[in-house]
């Protein structure tokens, strides 16, 4: 059963003076729900800086030792949630962070082309959609800070067996006049993100609880089969004797 969940987000960045993920992470950490009562939740908002992620993320994981790391980032050109399955070993040298840093292309020179999350994707997707928010599975977390932070979190957590899940959220409507997009489609609001974020968090917690139970059942079944085999062998020996 997961005891600690680290929930991360980002601040503003060039082209996005408002980032809804910061309020989302803080709201999820403070959300009062019976299903979340036993779960320790820690929220952290990164400056949109490569150096900040490098410095702060390992310290957070070492300090809190989370069982689940739920990360949120803003995808300004996507009208729905994207449930990211992997982080790629790449960065764009064209887009600077808030400190003006233009990084090298590879995140880790000589490293694998991508790292995949161990978190189950379908329960997360189903939870988001059940919350009434459009969502899709994705295998491309981009080339900016979102992908970079996802890579670093997977790198730091996979060896510990912790689950890491990154979710891209779209721009939201901040006023009633902005609720309709260019094609008349309803745009999401902060409340929609919170509703979906809570559903995703619950889905991860429930799925993580099932893993030890499944392992226990498998061990019990193996032992039961072994005991039955031993009993049959004893009967055969007795018959021969």
C-alpha positions, 0 to 999 in steps of 0.5 A: 500500500502506498504511503507517500505520494510526491506530486510535482508541477511547474511554474510559468515559462516562456510562452506560458505566463500562467501554468495551471499545474502549480495550483493543481499539485497544491490542491491535490496535496491538500484535498480532503477525501476519506480515500486519501486520508491515509496517504501522505501527499507532498506537493512541489512546484519546480521553476521551469529550469533544468538546473532547478529540476537537477537540484531539487528532484533528487533531494525530494525523492531522497527525503520523502522516498515516495511510493508514487510520483505523480507529475504534471506539466502544461502542453499548450497546444494539446486540448486534452490530457496526455498520459505519458508512457515514457520519457526520451533521452533528448532535449531541444536546444532551441527552447531555453528555460526560464534561466536562459539555458540551452541544454545539450541534446541528450539528457544522459550521454550514452544512456538508453533512448527512452525510459518507460514508466512501470505505472499502469496506463489503462487505469489512469486513462480510464480514471481521467475519462470517467472524471469527464475529462478528455484524455489519451495515451501518449509516448512522446513527452516532448523535448522540454522540461516536462520530458526532462523531469520525467526522465530524471524521476524515472531514473531515480525511482525505477530502481526503488520500485516506485511508480512515476506517472507524468500527465500533460494538461492543456491550457484552461479557461480562466474566465467565463468568456474563454470557456469556448474555444475557436471551434466552439468546443468547451475548454477545461477549467481548473476545477476540471483538472482537479477532478481528473487529477484526483481520479488519476491519483486514486487510480494509481493508489488502488492499482499499487495496493493490488500489486502486493495482493497479486504477489501474495496470491501467486506465492500462495498458489506456488506453495500450494502446488508444491505441497500437493506435489510433495504429498503425491510423491510421498504417496507414491513412495508409500505405495512402493514400500 
